[in-house]
Amino acid sequence: MEKIDEKAYEQFVLSILTAKSIFVTGQGRSGLVSRTFAMRLTHIGLHAYCVGDATTPNIDKGDLLIACSGSGNTHITGYIAGLAKKSHSTIIAVTSCKDSSLARQADVIIELPVQEVSTNYKNNGSIQFRSTLFEQACLVYLDGVILSLLTRLNSSENDMHRRHSNLE
């Protein structure tokens, strides 16, 4: 985490604070991580949506798309970023590959510098499967963003709890 660009972090936080609505996307496990982030954004009082849900509104100028992809080359995530770009929305790519097709479409790139681990050759000391390191780093990073937003919004965990679903 100490290798992550602090300037990009600040741009990320400011983009969230100035967005009319926030949309998240990602596929597979990266998609699950993005959905947890959208939930937290809602808990702190922001308008956040998961791309693909039936109740997700249209994206437009002034909105923000946060796209999570370890490789940055997941076709559907890149396609969704392209649609957001056509709508003049701001795009933030959270990826481990700053030279990827997703990163090239982004206004802000959050590079989580972790390597995908081959299941046959574990050369970085990790015994985890493939993109697990990215997904874990992404979850921790995004939770850190929520903590920063809580402070800047002068909000609290009690405020979050009041917005938490009561239908479970």
DSSP file with accessible surface (Angstrom, degrees, kcal/mol):
  #  RESIDUE AA STRUCTURE BP1 BP2  ACC     N-H-->O    O-->H-N    N-H-->O    O-->H-N    TCO  KAPPA ALPHA  PHI   PSI    X-CA   Y-CA   Z-CA
    1    1 A M    >         0   0  110      0, 0.0     3,-1.6     0, 0.0     0, 0.0   0.000 360.0 360.0 360.0 -27.7    0.0    0.0    0.0
    2    2 A E  T 3   +     0   0  192      1,-0.3     0, 0.0     3,-0.0     0, 0.0   0.672 360.0  62.9 -70.2 -11.3    2.9    2.4    0.6
    3    3 A K  T 3  S+     0   0  166      2,-0.1    -1,-0.3   110,-0.1     2,-0.3   0.484  78.5 111.2 -89.3  -0.5    3.7    2.3   -3.1
    4    4 A I  S <  S-     0   0   23     -3,-1.6     2,-0.4     1,-0.1   108,-0.1  -0.540  79.5-106.2 -82.2 137.7    0.4    3.8   -4.1
    5    5 A D     >  -     0   0   97    106,-0.3     4,-1.7    -2,-0.3    -1,-0.1  -0.437  23.8-158.7 -65.0 117.3    0.4    7.3   -5.5
    6    6 A E  H  > S+     0   0  166     -2,-0.4     4,-2.3     1,-0.2    -1,-0.2   0.829  90.8  57.4 -69.5 -31.8   -0.9    9.8   -2.9
    7    7 A K  H  > S+     0   0  148      2,-0.2     4,-2.3     1,-0.2    -1,-0.2   0.925 107.5  47.8 -64.3 -42.4   -1.7   12.4   -5.5
    8    8 A A  H  > S+     0   0    3      2,-0.2     4,-2.5     1,-0.2    -2,-0.2   0.890 108.8  55.2 -64.7 -37.7   -4.0    9.9   -7.3
    9    9 A Y  H  X S+     0   0   49     -4,-1.7     4,-2.5     2,-0.2    -2,-0.2   0.940 108.7  47.5 -58.6 -46.8   -5.6    9.0   -4.0
   10   10 A E  H  X S+     0   0   68     -4,-2.3     4,-2.6     1,-0.2     5,-0.2   0.909 111.4  50.4 -63.5 -40.9   -6.4   12.7   -3.4
   11   11 A Q  H  X S+     0   0   81     -4,-2.3     4,-2.4     2,-0.2    -1,-0.2   0.889 109.9  52.1 -62.6 -38.9   -7.9   13.0   -6.9
   12   12 A F  H  X S+     0   0    0     -4,-2.5     4,-2.0     2,-0.2    -2,-0.2   0.958 111.0  45.6 -61.3 -51.4   -9.9    9.9   -6.2
   13   13 A V  H  X S+     0   0    0     -4,-2.5     4,-2.4     1,-0.2    -2,-0.2   0.928 114.4  48.2 -61.0 -45.1  -11.4   11.3   -3.0
   14   14 A L  H  X S+     0   0   83     -4,-2.6     4,-1.8     1,-0.2    -1,-0.2   0.878 108.2  55.3 -64.6 -37.0  -12.1   14.7   -4.6
   15   15 A S  H  X S+     0   0   24     -4,-2.4     4,-0.9    -5,-0.2    -1,-0.2   0.896 109.6  47.0 -62.3 -39.4  -13.8   13.0   -7.6
   16   16 A I  H >< S+     0   0    1     -4,-2.0     3,-0.7     1,-0.2    -2,-0.2   0.937 111.3  50.8 -66.3 -45.5  -16.1   11.2   -5.2
   17   17 A L  H 3< S+     0   0   59     -4,-2.4    -1,-0.2     1,-0.2    -2,-0.2   0.790 115.8  41.5 -65.2 -27.7  -16.9   14.3   -3.2
   18   18 A T  H 3< S+     0   0  113     -4,-1.8    -1,-0.2    -5,-0.2    -2,-0.2   0.526  91.0 107.2 -98.7  -6.4  -17.8   16.3   -6.4
   19   19 A A    <<  -     0   0   21     -4,-0.9    44,-0.2    -3,-0.7    28,-0.2  -0.459  60.4-148.3 -75.0 142.7  -19.7   13.7   -8.3
   20   20 A K  S    S+     0   0  126     42,-2.6     2,-0.3     1,-0.3    27,-0.3   0.938  87.1   0.8 -68.5 -51.0  -23.5   13.9   -8.6
   21   21 A S  S    S-     0   0   23     41,-0.3    43,-2.3    39,-0.2     2,-0.4  -0.973  71.0-140.5-137.6 153.6  -23.8   10.1   -8.6
   22   22 A I  E     -ab  48  64A   2     25,-2.9    27,-2.6    -2,-0.3     2,-0.4  -0.956  14.0-169.4-121.2 130.7  -21.2    7.4   -8.4
   23   23 A F  E     -ab  49  65A   4     41,-3.2    43,-3.1    -2,-0.4     2,-0.4  -0.944   4.6-161.5-118.6 140.8  -21.3    4.1  -10.4
   24   24 A V  E     +ab  50  66A   1     25,-2.4    27,-2.6    -2,-0.4     2,-0.3  -0.923  11.8 172.1-121.6 149.1  -19.1    1.1   -9.7
   25   25 A T  E     + b   0  67A   7     41,-2.2    43,-2.6    -2,-0.4     2,-0.3  -0.988  11.5 136.1-150.6 158.8  -18.2   -1.8  -12.0
   26   26 A G  E     - b   0  68A  12     -2,-0.3     2,-0.3    41,-0.2    43,-0.1  -0.840  40.3-114.2 171.1 160.4  -16.0   -4.8  -12.1
   27   27 A Q  S >> S-     0   0   74     41,-0.5     3,-1.1    -2,-0.3     4,-0.8  -0.824  70.9 -16.5-113.7 151.5  -16.3   -8.4  -13.1
   28   28 A G  H 3> S-     0   0   62     -2,-0.3     4,-1.6     1,-0.3     3,-0.3  -0.283 131.4  -9.3  61.4-136.5  -16.0  -11.5  -11.0
   29   29 A R  H 3> S+     0   0  135      1,-0.2     4,-2.2     2,-0.2    -1,-0.3   0.847 137.2  57.6 -67.7 -32.2  -14.3  -11.0   -7.6
   30   30 A S  H <> S+     0   0   11     -3,-1.1     4,-2.3     1,-0.2    -1,-0.2   0.882 105.2  53.1 -62.9 -34.8  -13.3   -7.5   -8.5
   31   31 A G  H  X S+     0   0    7     -4,-0.8     4,-2.2    -3,-0.3    -2,-0.2   0.888 106.0  52.0 -65.9 -38.8  -17.0   -6.8   -9.1
   32   32 A L  H  X S+     0   0  111     -4,-1.6     4,-1.8     2,-0.2    -2,-0.2   0.917 109.8  49.2 -64.0 -41.3  -17.8   -8.1   -5.6
   33   33 A V  H  X S+     0   0   16     -4,-2.2     4,-1.8     1,-0.2    -2,-0.2   0.923 110.0  51.3 -63.2 -43.1  -15.2   -5.7   -4.1
   34   34 A S  H  X S+     0   0    4     -4,-2.3     4,-2.3     1,-0.2    -1,-0.2   0.889 107.4  53.8 -63.2 -35.8  -16.7   -2.8   -6.1
   35   35 A R  H  X S+     0   0  105     -4,-2.2     4,-2.2     1,-0.2    -1,-0.2   0.883 105.4  52.5 -66.9 -37.6  -20.1   -3.6   -4.8
   36   36 A T  H  X S+     0   0   59     -4,-1.8     4,-2.1     2,-0.2    -1,-0.2   0.888 109.0  51.7 -64.4 -35.2  -18.9   -3.5   -1.2
   37   37 A F  H  X S+     0   0    2     -4,-1.8     4,-2.6     2,-0.2    -2,-0.2   0.927 107.6  50.9 -67.0 -42.7  -17.5   -0.1   -2.0
   38   38 A A  H  X S+     0   0    4     -4,-2.3     4,-2.2     1,-0.2    -2,-0.2   0.909 108.6  53.2 -60.4 -39.5  -20.8    1.1   -3.4
   39   39 A M  H  X S+     0   0  102     -4,-2.2     4,-2.3     1,-0.2    -1,-0.2   0.942 110.1  46.8 -61.1 -45.8  -22.6   -0.1   -0.3
   40   40 A R  H  X S+     0   0   93     -4,-2.1     4,-1.6     1,-0.2    -1,-0.2   0.891 108.7  54.8 -64.6 -39.5  -20.2    1.8    1.9
   41   41 A L  H  <>S+     0   0    0     -4,-2.6     5,-2.5     1,-0.2    -1,-0.2   0.909 109.5  48.1 -60.1 -39.9  -20.6    5.0   -0.2
   42   42 A T  H ><5S+     0   0   63     -4,-2.2     3,-1.7     1,-0.2    -2,-0.2   0.910 106.7  56.9 -65.4 -40.4  -24.4    4.7    0.4
   43   43 A H  H 3<5S+     0   0   10     -4,-2.3   120,-0.3     1,-0.3    -1,-0.2   0.805 105.5  50.8 -62.0 -29.7  -23.8    4.2    4.1
   44   44 A I  T 3<5S-     0   0    6     -4,-1.6    -1,-0.3    -3,-0.2    -2,-0.2   0.389 127.8 -98.1 -92.0   6.0  -21.9    7.5    4.2
   45   45 A G  T < 5S+     0   0   37     -3,-1.7    -3,-0.2     1,-0.3     2,-0.2   0.564  79.3 129.5  98.7  11.2  -24.8    9.3    2.4
   46   46 A L      < -     0   0   36     -5,-2.5     2,-1.0    -6,-0.2    -1,-0.3  -0.590  65.0-108.8 -96.0 161.1  -23.6    9.4   -1.2
   47   47 A H        +     0   0  116    -27,-0.3   -25,-2.9    -2,-0.2     2,-0.4  -0.771  51.0 167.0 -91.1 103.3  -25.6    8.3   -4.3
   48   48 A A  E     -a   22   0A  13     -2,-1.0     2,-0.3   -27,-0.2   -25,-0.2  -0.945  12.7-175.9-125.3 142.9  -23.9    5.1   -5.4
   49   49 A Y  E     -a   23   0A  65    -27,-2.6   -25,-2.4    -2,-0.4     2,-0.6  -0.971  23.9-129.3-137.3 150.2  -25.0    2.5   -7.9
   50   50 A C  E >   -a   24   0A  15     -2,-0.3     3,-2.1   -27,-0.2     6,-0.2  -0.884  34.9-117.4-100.6 122.1  -23.7   -0.9   -9.2
   51   51 A V  T 3  S+     0   0   46    -27,-2.6   -25,-0.2    -2,-0.6     3,-0.1  -0.331  99.5  28.8 -58.0 131.8  -23.6   -1.1  -13.0
   52   52 A G  T 3  S+     0   0   73      1,-0.4    -1,-0.2     4,-0.1     2,-0.1   0.150  85.0 126.6 102.1 -18.3  -26.0   -3.8  -14.1
   53   53 A D    X   -     0   0   60     -3,-2.1     3,-1.7     1,-0.1    -1,-0.4  -0.466  68.9-122.1 -70.2 147.8  -28.5   -3.6  -11.3
   54   54 A A  T 3  S+     0   0  110      1,-0.3    -1,-0.1    -2,-0.1    -3,-0.0   0.765 110.5  49.9 -62.7 -25.1  -32.1   -3.2  -12.4
   55   55 A T  T 3  S+     0   0  122     -5,-0.1    -1,-0.3     2,-0.0    -2,-0.0   0.339  79.6 121.0 -98.6   8.7  -32.5    0.0  -10.4
   56   56 A T    <   -     0   0   34     -3,-1.7     3,-0.1    -6,-0.2    -4,-0.1  -0.587  54.7-143.5 -75.5 124.8  -29.3    1.7  -11.7
   57   57 A P        -     0   0   56      0, 0.0     2,-0.1     0, 0.0    -1,-0.1  -0.154  32.1 -74.8 -77.4-179.2  -30.1    5.0  -13.4
   58   58 A N        -     0   0  123      1,-0.1     2,-0.3    -2,-0.0     0, 0.0  -0.369  44.3-123.7 -73.8 154.4  -28.3    6.4  -16.5
   59   59 A I        +     0   0   33     -3,-0.1     2,-0.3    -2,-0.1    30,-0.1  -0.776  39.1 165.9 -97.9 145.8  -24.8    7.9  -16.1
   60   60 A D    >   -     0   0   78     -2,-0.3     3,-2.2   -39,-0.1   -39,-0.2  -0.877  43.7 -50.8-149.3 177.5  -24.3   11.5  -17.3
   61   61 A K  T 3  S+     0   0  146     -2,-0.3    28,-0.2     1,-0.3    27,-0.1  -0.307 123.3  31.9 -56.5 136.2  -21.9   14.4  -17.2
   62   62 A G  T 3  S+     0   0   35     26,-0.7   -42,-2.6     1,-0.4   -41,-0.3   0.281  99.0 109.5  94.0  -9.9  -20.9   15.2  -13.6
   63   63 A D    <   -     0   0    9     -3,-2.2    27,-2.4   -44,-0.2    -1,-0.4  -0.498  60.1-134.8 -94.2 169.0  -21.2   11.5  -12.6
   64   64 A L  E     -bc  22  90A   2    -43,-2.3   -41,-3.2    25,-0.2     2,-0.5  -0.982   8.4-160.4-128.9 132.7  -18.3    9.2  -11.7
   65   65 A L  E     -bc  23  91A   1     25,-2.9    27,-3.0    -2,-0.4     2,-0.6  -0.970   5.0-164.3-110.4 126.7  -17.6    5.6  -12.8
   66   66 A I  E     -bc  24  92A   0    -43,-3.1   -41,-2.2    -2,-0.5     2,-0.5  -0.955  11.1-169.2-109.1 114.1  -15.2    3.6  -10.7
   67   67 A A  E     -bc  25  93A   0     25,-3.0    27,-3.0    -2,-0.6     2,-0.5  -0.933   4.4-161.6-112.2 121.4  -14.0    0.6  -12.6
   68   68 A C  E     +bc  26  94A   1    -43,-2.6   -41,-0.5    -2,-0.5     2,-0.3  -0.896  24.8 146.8-105.8 125.3  -12.1   -2.2  -10.8
   69   69 A S  E     - c   0  95A   2     25,-2.6    27,-0.5    -2,-0.5    28,-0.4  -0.854  36.4-152.4-158.0 118.2  -10.0   -4.7  -12.8
   70   70 A G  S    S+     0   0   11     -2,-0.3    26,-1.9    25,-0.2    27,-0.3   0.955 103.6  32.2 -55.7 -51.4   -6.8   -6.3  -11.8
   71   71 A S  S    S-     0   0   48     24,-0.1    -1,-0.2    25,-0.1    31,-0.1   0.774  95.2-140.6 -77.1 -27.2   -5.5   -6.8  -15.4
   72   72 A G  S    S+     0   0    1     22,-0.1    30,-2.4    28,-0.1    31,-0.2   0.533  85.0  87.5  75.1   6.0   -7.2   -3.6  -16.6
   73   73 A N        +     0   0   89     28,-0.2     2,-0.4    27,-0.1    -1,-0.0   0.193  44.7 135.6-122.7  15.5   -8.1   -5.6  -19.8
   74   74 A T     >  -     0   0   49      1,-0.2     4,-2.4     2,-0.1     5,-0.2  -0.552  52.2-140.6 -67.4 120.5  -11.4   -7.2  -18.8
   75   75 A H  H  > S+     0   0  155     -2,-0.4     4,-2.5     1,-0.2     5,-0.2   0.901  94.5  45.1 -54.7 -52.5  -13.5   -6.6  -22.0
   76   76 A I  H  > S+     0   0   72      1,-0.2     4,-2.6     2,-0.2    -1,-0.2   0.898 112.8  51.5 -65.5 -37.3  -16.8   -5.8  -20.4
   77   77 A T  H  > S+     0   0    0      1,-0.2     4,-2.2     2,-0.2    -1,-0.2   0.927 112.1  47.1 -64.7 -41.8  -15.3   -3.5  -17.8
   78   78 A G  H  X S+     0   0   11     -4,-2.4     4,-2.1     2,-0.2    -2,-0.2   0.891 110.9  52.0 -64.4 -39.3  -13.5   -1.6  -20.6
   79   79 A Y  H  X S+     0   0  130     -4,-2.5     4,-2.1    -5,-0.2    -2,-0.2   0.927 109.3  49.1 -62.8 -45.1  -16.7   -1.5  -22.6
   80   80 A I  H  X S+     0   0   26     -4,-2.6     4,-2.3     1,-0.2    -2,-0.2   0.913 109.3  52.7 -62.4 -41.1  -18.6    0.0  -19.7
   81   81 A A  H  X S+     0   0    0     -4,-2.2     4,-2.4     1,-0.2    -1,-0.2   0.908 107.4  52.9 -60.9 -39.6  -15.8    2.6  -19.2
   82   82 A G  H  X S+     0   0   17     -4,-2.1     4,-2.1     2,-0.2    -1,-0.2   0.897 107.9  50.0 -62.8 -39.9  -16.2    3.5  -22.9
   83   83 A L  H  X S+     0   0   71     -4,-2.1     4,-1.1     2,-0.2    -1,-0.2   0.910 110.8  49.5 -64.6 -41.0  -19.9    4.0  -22.5
   84   84 A A  H  <>S+     0   0    2     -4,-2.3     5,-2.2     1,-0.2     3,-0.3   0.896 108.5  53.5 -64.5 -38.5  -19.3    6.3  -19.5
   85   85 A K  H ><5S+     0   0   83     -4,-2.4     3,-2.0     1,-0.2    -2,-0.2   0.915 105.3  53.6 -62.2 -42.5  -16.7    8.2  -21.5
   86   86 A K  H 3<5S+     0   0  162     -4,-2.1    -1,-0.2     1,-0.3    -2,-0.2   0.780 106.0  54.1 -62.8 -26.1  -19.3    8.8  -24.2
   87   87 A S  T 3<5S-     0   0   39     -4,-1.1    -1,-0.3    -3,-0.3    -2,-0.2   0.311 118.1-115.3 -89.6   6.6  -21.6   10.2  -21.6
   88   88 A H  T < 5 +     0   0  138     -3,-2.0   -26,-0.7     1,-0.2     2,-0.2   0.816  65.0 149.0  63.7  33.6  -18.9   12.7  -20.5
   89   89 A S      < -     0   0    6     -5,-2.2     2,-0.3   -28,-0.2    -1,-0.2  -0.609  53.0-105.4 -90.6 158.5  -18.5   11.1  -17.1
   90   90 A T  E     -c   64   0A  53    -27,-2.4   -25,-2.9    -2,-0.2     2,-0.5  -0.648  35.2-152.7 -81.1 140.3  -15.3   11.0  -15.1
   91   91 A I  E     -c   65   0A   0     -2,-0.3    16,-2.7   -27,-0.2    17,-1.7  -0.966  12.0-170.4-121.4 129.9  -13.7    7.5  -15.0
   92   92 A I  E     -cd  66 108A   0    -27,-3.0   -25,-3.0    -2,-0.5     2,-0.5  -0.981  10.7-155.7-115.7 126.0  -11.4    6.2  -12.3
   93   93 A A  E     -cd  67 109A   0     15,-2.4    17,-3.5    -2,-0.5     2,-0.6  -0.898   5.4-166.3-101.1 125.8   -9.6    2.9  -13.0
   94   94 A V  E     +cd  68 110A   0    -27,-3.0   -25,-2.6    -2,-0.5     2,-0.3  -0.964  38.7 132.9-108.7 111.6   -8.5    0.8  -10.0
   95   95 A T  E     -cd  69 111A   0     15,-2.5    17,-3.0    -2,-0.6   -25,-0.2  -0.943  64.7-127.7-152.5 166.2   -6.1   -1.7  -11.5
   96   96 A S  S    S+     0   0   30    -26,-1.9     2,-0.5   -27,-0.5   -25,-0.1   0.398  98.3  66.1 -99.9   2.4   -2.7   -3.3  -11.1
   97   97 A C    >   -     0   0   45    -28,-0.4     3,-1.6   -27,-0.3     6,-0.4  -0.855  56.2-176.4-130.0  97.5   -1.7   -2.4  -14.6
   98   98 A K  T 3  S+     0   0  111     -2,-0.5    -1,-0.1     1,-0.3   -26,-0.0   0.618  86.2  56.5 -70.3 -10.2   -1.3    1.3  -15.4
   99   99 A D  T 3  S+     0   0  120      4,-0.1    -1,-0.3     5,-0.0   -27,-0.0   0.175  85.5 117.7-103.0  17.5   -0.7    0.6  -19.1
  100  100 A S  S <> S-     0   0    2     -3,-1.6     4,-1.9     1,-0.1   -27,-0.1  -0.257  80.0-107.2 -83.2 169.6   -3.9   -1.3  -19.6
  101  101 A S  H  > S+     0   0   40      1,-0.2     4,-0.8     2,-0.2   -28,-0.2   0.879 121.1  51.7 -64.1 -36.2   -6.8   -0.5  -21.9
  102  102 A L  H >> S+     0   0    1    -30,-2.4     3,-1.1     1,-0.2     4,-0.7   0.943 108.0  51.0 -65.6 -45.6   -8.9    0.5  -18.9
  103  103 A A  H >4 S+     0   0    3     -6,-0.4     3,-1.0     1,-0.3    -1,-0.2   0.869 103.0  60.0 -60.8 -35.9   -6.3    2.8  -17.6
  104  104 A R  H 3< S+     0   0  176     -4,-1.9    -1,-0.3     1,-0.2    -2,-0.2   0.765 107.3  46.5 -65.5 -23.0   -6.0    4.5  -21.0
  105  105 A Q  H << S+     0   0   49     -3,-1.1    -1,-0.2    -4,-0.8    -2,-0.2   0.601  96.6 101.0 -89.5 -12.1   -9.7    5.5  -20.8
  106  106 A A    <<  -     0   0   18     -3,-1.0   -14,-0.2    -4,-0.7     3,-0.1  -0.417  58.6-156.3 -84.5 149.3   -9.4    6.8  -17.2
  107  107 A D  S    S+     0   0   82    -16,-2.7     2,-0.4     1,-0.3   -15,-0.2   0.753  93.6  25.6 -83.6 -31.4   -9.2   10.3  -15.9
  108  108 A V  E    S-d   92   0A   9    -17,-1.7   -15,-2.4     2,-0.0     2,-0.5  -1.000  74.1-155.6-134.0 133.7   -7.6    9.0  -12.7
  109  109 A I  E     -d   93   0A  61     -2,-0.4     2,-0.8   -17,-0.2   -15,-0.2  -0.950   3.4-166.2-113.4 122.4   -5.6    5.8  -12.4
  110  110 A I  E     -d   94   0A   0    -17,-3.5   -15,-2.5    -2,-0.5     2,-0.7  -0.929  14.8-162.2-103.2 105.3   -5.3    4.1   -9.1
  111  111 A E  E     -d   95   0A  67     -2,-0.8  -106,-0.3   -17,-0.2   -15,-0.2  -0.831  10.6-165.8 -94.5 118.1   -2.5    1.6   -9.5
  112  112 A L        -     0   0    1    -17,-3.0     2,-2.6    -2,-0.7    26,-0.1  -0.898  21.0-143.2 -98.0 101.8   -2.4   -1.2   -6.9
  113  113 A P        +     0   0   55      0, 0.0     2,-0.3     0, 0.0   -17,-0.1  -0.357  51.0 128.8 -77.2  70.8    1.1   -2.6   -7.6
  114  114 A V        -     0   0   38     -2,-2.6     2,-0.4   -44,-0.1    -2,-0.1  -0.916  51.3-129.0-118.4 150.0    0.5   -6.3   -7.0
  115  115 A Q        -     0   0  118     -2,-0.3     2,-0.3     9,-0.0    18,-0.2  -0.768  20.7-115.9 -98.5 142.6    1.3   -9.1   -9.4
  116  116 A E        -     0   0   98     -2,-0.4     2,-0.6    17,-0.1    15,-0.2  -0.579  34.5-132.9 -69.5 137.2   -1.0  -11.8  -10.5
  117  117 A V  B     -E  130   0B   1     13,-1.9    13,-0.6    -2,-0.3     2,-0.2  -0.843  10.0-131.3-100.4 123.1    0.4  -15.0   -9.2
  118  118 A S        -     0   0   51      3,-0.7     3,-0.1    -2,-0.6     5,-0.0  -0.489  11.3-136.8 -67.2 139.2    0.6  -18.0  -11.5
  119  119 A T  S    S+     0   0   67      1,-0.2     3,-0.2    -2,-0.2    -1,-0.1   0.729 104.9  43.8 -71.4 -16.6   -0.9  -21.1  -10.0
  120  120 A N  S    S+     0   0  151      1,-0.3     2,-0.4     0, 0.0    -1,-0.2   0.662 120.9  34.8 -99.1 -20.0    2.0  -23.1  -11.4
  121  121 A Y        -     0   0  157     -3,-0.1     2,-1.1     0, 0.0    -3,-0.7  -0.857  60.4-173.8-142.2 101.7    4.9  -20.7  -10.5
  122  122 A K        +     0   0   72     -2,-0.4     3,-0.5    -3,-0.2    -5,-0.1  -0.737  20.1 157.2-100.2  89.3    4.7  -18.7   -7.3
  123  123 A N        +     0   0   98     -2,-1.1    -1,-0.2     1,-0.2    -6,-0.0   0.498  61.7  61.8 -94.6  -5.2    7.7  -16.4   -7.6
  124  124 A N  S    S-     0   0   61      2,-0.2    -1,-0.2    -9,-0.0     3,-0.1   0.291 112.0-104.1-106.3  12.4    6.8  -13.6   -5.3
  125  125 A G  S    S+     0   0   73     -3,-0.5     2,-0.3     1,-0.3    -2,-0.1   0.346  82.8 122.2  88.0  -8.8    6.5  -15.5   -2.1
  126  126 A S        -     0   0   16      1,-0.1    -1,-0.3     2,-0.1    -2,-0.2  -0.677  45.8-165.6 -90.0 143.4    2.7  -15.6   -2.1
  127  127 A I        +     0   0  146     -2,-0.3    -1,-0.1    -3,-0.1     2,-0.1   0.304  54.4 116.9-103.3   6.5    0.8  -18.8   -2.0
  128  128 A Q  S    S-     0   0   55      1,-0.1     2,-0.2     2,-0.1    -2,-0.1  -0.350  71.3 -98.6 -75.7 159.0   -2.5  -17.1   -3.0
  129  129 A F    >   -     0   0  147     -2,-0.1     3,-2.8     2,-0.1     4,-0.3  -0.508  57.5 -67.1 -81.0 141.2   -4.4  -17.9   -6.2
  130  130 A R  B 3  S+E  117   0B 123    -13,-0.6   -13,-1.9     1,-0.3     3,-0.5   0.272 120.2   6.3  24.5-104.6   -4.1  -15.7   -9.3
  131  131 A S  T 3> S+     0   0   36      1,-0.2     4,-2.2   -15,-0.2     3,-0.4   0.299  93.9 110.1 -94.1  14.4   -5.7  -12.2   -8.6
  132  132 A T  H <> S+     0   0   18     -3,-2.8     4,-2.7     1,-0.2     5,-0.3   0.886  75.5  55.8 -57.4 -40.5   -6.4  -12.6   -4.9
  133  133 A L  H  > S+     0   0   37     -3,-0.5     4,-2.6    -4,-0.3    -1,-0.2   0.908 108.3  48.6 -60.6 -40.6   -3.7  -10.1   -4.0
  134  134 A F  H  > S+     0   0    6     -3,-0.4     4,-3.0     2,-0.2    -1,-0.2   0.947 111.5  48.8 -63.3 -47.6   -5.3   -7.5   -6.2
  135  135 A E  H  X S+     0   0   13     -4,-2.2     4,-2.3     1,-0.2    -2,-0.2   0.917 113.8  46.0 -61.9 -40.9   -8.8   -8.1   -4.7
  136  136 A Q  H  X S+     0   0   91     -4,-2.7     4,-2.4     2,-0.2     5,-0.2   0.934 114.4  47.2 -67.1 -44.6   -7.5   -7.9   -1.2
  137  137 A A  H  X S+     0   0   16     -4,-2.6     4,-2.8    -5,-0.3     5,-0.2   0.902 111.8  52.1 -62.7 -39.9   -5.5   -4.8   -1.8
  138  138 A C  H  X S+     0   0    0     -4,-3.0     4,-2.8    -5,-0.2     5,-0.3   0.930 109.5  48.5 -62.5 -46.0   -8.5   -3.2   -3.6
  139  139 A L  H  X S+     0   0   68     -4,-2.3     4,-2.2    -5,-0.2    -2,-0.2   0.942 114.8  44.6 -61.5 -47.1  -10.8   -3.9   -0.7
  140  140 A V  H  X S+     0   0   90     -4,-2.4     4,-2.0     2,-0.2    -2,-0.2   0.930 114.5  49.5 -64.4 -44.2   -8.3   -2.5    1.9
  141  141 A Y  H  X S+     0   0   13     -4,-2.8     4,-1.9    -5,-0.2    -2,-0.2   0.943 111.8  47.4 -60.5 -48.4   -7.6    0.5   -0.3
  142  142 A L  H  X S+     0   0    2     -4,-2.8     4,-2.0     1,-0.2    -1,-0.2   0.870 109.1  53.8 -66.4 -34.3  -11.3    1.3   -0.9
  143  143 A D  H  X S+     0   0   63     -4,-2.2     4,-2.1    -5,-0.3    -1,-0.2   0.888 106.7  53.6 -65.2 -35.6  -12.1    1.0    2.8
  144  144 A G  H  X S+     0   0   25     -4,-2.0     4,-2.1     2,-0.2    -2,-0.2   0.886 105.6  53.2 -63.3 -38.3   -9.3    3.5    3.4
  145  145 A V  H  X S+     0   0    0     -4,-1.9     4,-2.6     2,-0.2    -2,-0.2   0.923 106.4  53.0 -61.7 -42.2  -11.0    5.9    1.0
  146  146 A I  H  X S+     0   0    6     -4,-2.0     4,-2.7     1,-0.2    -2,-0.2   0.928 107.1  51.8 -60.5 -43.2  -14.3    5.5    3.0
  147  147 A L  H  X S+     0   0  113     -4,-2.1     4,-1.7     1,-0.2    -1,-0.2   0.917 110.6  48.2 -60.9 -41.9  -12.4    6.4    6.2
  148  148 A S  H  X S+     0   0   28     -4,-2.1     4,-2.4     1,-0.2    -1,-0.2   0.913 111.7  49.9 -62.7 -42.6  -11.1    9.6    4.5
  149  149 A L  H  X S+     0   0    0     -4,-2.6     4,-2.5     1,-0.2    -2,-0.2   0.895 105.5  56.7 -65.3 -39.0  -14.5   10.4    3.2
  150  150 A L  H  <>S+     0   0   21     -4,-2.7     5,-2.9     1,-0.2     4,-0.2   0.927 110.3  45.4 -56.2 -45.4  -16.0   10.0    6.6
  151  151 A T  H ><5S+     0   0  114     -4,-1.7     3,-1.4     1,-0.2    -2,-0.2   0.943 114.6  46.6 -64.3 -48.1  -13.6   12.6    8.0
  152  152 A R  H 3<5S+     0   0  105     -4,-2.4    -1,-0.2     1,-0.3    -2,-0.2   0.794 113.8  48.0 -68.6 -28.3  -14.1   15.0    5.1
  153  153 A L  T 3<5S-     0   0   68     -4,-2.5    -1,-0.3    -5,-0.2    -2,-0.2   0.389 108.5-125.7 -89.2   1.9  -17.9   14.7    5.3
  154  154 A N  T < 5 +     0   0  150     -3,-1.4    -3,-0.2    -4,-0.2     2,-0.2   0.912  64.7 139.9  53.0  45.4  -17.8   15.2    9.1
  155  155 A S      < -     0   0   25     -5,-2.9     2,-0.3    -6,-0.2    -1,-0.2  -0.522  37.6-148.9-110.8 178.1  -19.7   11.9    9.4
  156  156 A S     >  -     0   0   44     -2,-0.2     4,-1.9    -3,-0.1     5,-0.1  -0.914  33.7-101.0-143.7 171.4  -19.4    9.0   11.8
  157  157 A E  H  > S+     0   0  157     -2,-0.3     4,-2.5     1,-0.2     5,-0.2   0.853 121.9  58.2 -65.2 -32.1  -19.9    5.3   12.1
  158  158 A N  H  > S+     0   0  113      2,-0.2     4,-1.9     1,-0.2    -1,-0.2   0.908 104.4  50.7 -63.6 -40.0  -23.2    6.1   13.9
  159  159 A D  H  > S+     0   0   36      1,-0.2     4,-1.0     2,-0.2    -1,-0.2   0.909 110.2  50.3 -61.9 -41.7  -24.4    8.0   10.8
  160  160 A M  H >X S+     0   0   20     -4,-1.9     3,-0.7     1,-0.2     4,-0.7   0.913 107.6  53.4 -61.6 -43.2  -23.4    5.0    8.7
  161  161 A H  H >< S+     0   0  140     -4,-2.5     3,-1.0     1,-0.2    -1,-0.2   0.884 103.7  56.0 -62.1 -37.5  -25.3    2.7   10.9
  162  162 A R  H 3< S+     0   0  172     -4,-1.9    -1,-0.2     1,-0.3    -2,-0.2   0.794 110.8  45.2 -64.5 -26.6  -28.5    4.8   10.6
  163  163 A R  H << S+     0   0  110     -4,-1.0    -1,-0.3    -3,-0.7    -2,-0.2   0.498  89.0 112.9 -93.9  -6.2  -28.2    4.4    6.8
  164  164 A H  S << S-     0   0   65     -3,-1.0    -3,-0.0    -4,-0.7  -124,-0.0  -0.370  83.7 -87.4 -66.4 146.4  -27.5    0.6    6.9
  165  165 A S        -     0   0   60      1,-0.1     3,-0.2     2,-0.1    -1,-0.1  -0.248  34.8-169.8 -54.5 135.6  -30.2   -1.6    5.6
  166  166 A N  S    S+     0   0  142      1,-0.1    -1,-0.1    -3,-0.1    -2,-0.0   0.156  71.3  82.9-111.9  17.0  -32.9   -2.6    8.1
  167  167 A L              0   0  160      0, 0.0    -1,-0.1     0, 0.0    -2,-0.1  -0.014 360.0 360.0-107.7  28.5  -34.5   -5.2    5.9
  168  168 A E              0   0  175     -3,-0.2     0, 0.0     0, 0.0     0, 0.0  -0.827 360.0 360.0-125.0 360.0  -32.1   -8.0    6.8
